């Protein structure tokens, strides 16, 4: 699911890299990285948290570890990060729909 979102982010970076209408120069950013890059990095971090949580659950189920608290912490951290990512996505989609409805 996250991998599909990563593929769609390439379009955001391509569309958001121009400075304005008809401009061929990239928009300057204060932090040095584009919004799409920041979003991709966040998605990668959430994906890594999910993989770590899955690995921890597998380790506890196979008996490699008996740290139930650590496993539950990893699962909850992963769940919270994913829910936050979904909330950000919903806000972005709402903003996109609002911008799409503006008549020029």
N, C-alpha and C positions, 0 to 999 in steps of 0.2 A: 504494500500500500504506500509506504513512504517512497519506495523506488519510483513508483509512477508519478508521484508529486515532484520528485527530483527531475524527471524528464521534462515536465511541463515548465519548470523554472527557467529553462534555457530561453524560452520565448519572452519571459519577463526581462531578462538581461538584455536581449536583443532589442526589445521595444523600448526599454528604459535607458538605453545608452546614448541617445541623442540629446543634445542640449535643448532643443526646441523644435518647432515646426520648420522643416526645411534646413535645419542646421546639421552640418556634418561633423561637428566637434562633440566629443563626449561631455556630458554634464559634469561639472566639477563637484566633488563631494568634500565635505570638511574632514571626514575620517579617512579618506583614501580608498574606501571600498564601497561598492554599490549596494543598494538595498537588496538586490537579487543575491549578491554574494553573501551578505549577512544572513539572509533567509536560508540559503543553501547550507551555510555553516550550522545554523540552528537545527535544521532538519537532520543533518549528519549527526549532531550531538544527541538528538532524541533517538535516532536510530541506534546509535552506540549504546545508549542507556537501555533500550529494549533488548539488545543482544546480550548485554551484561546481565540483565534480569533473567532472561531465558537460560543463560548459562548457569546462573546461581540456582535457579529452580531445578535444572537438570542435575547439578552437583548434589543438591540435598536429596533428590529422589533416588540417586544412585548410591548415596552413602559416602560420597567424597568429602562432604562437610556436614557438620551438625550445628552450624550457626544459623538457627532459624531467624533470629533477630536481624542479622545481616541480609538474609535473603528477603525477608519481608520489607526491609528498608529499601533494598534495590528495586523490588517490584513496585512499591508505592512511589518511589522517586520517578521511575519510568512512567507510571500511570499519570502522575501529576504533570510531567513534562509533555506527554502526548495530549492530555486534555488542554493544556495551555496552547500547544501548537494548533489544535483544532479550533480553539477560540480565536486565535490570531487569524486563522484561515477564514473563519466566518466573518470577522470584522473586515478583512480585506475584500471578501466577496460583496459584502454590503456596501463598502465604499466604491467598489467597481460598478455595482448596479446603480448607485446614486450618480456617479460621474457619467455613466452611459445614458442616463435619463436627462442630462443637461442638454438643452438645445442651444446651438451656437448661432 
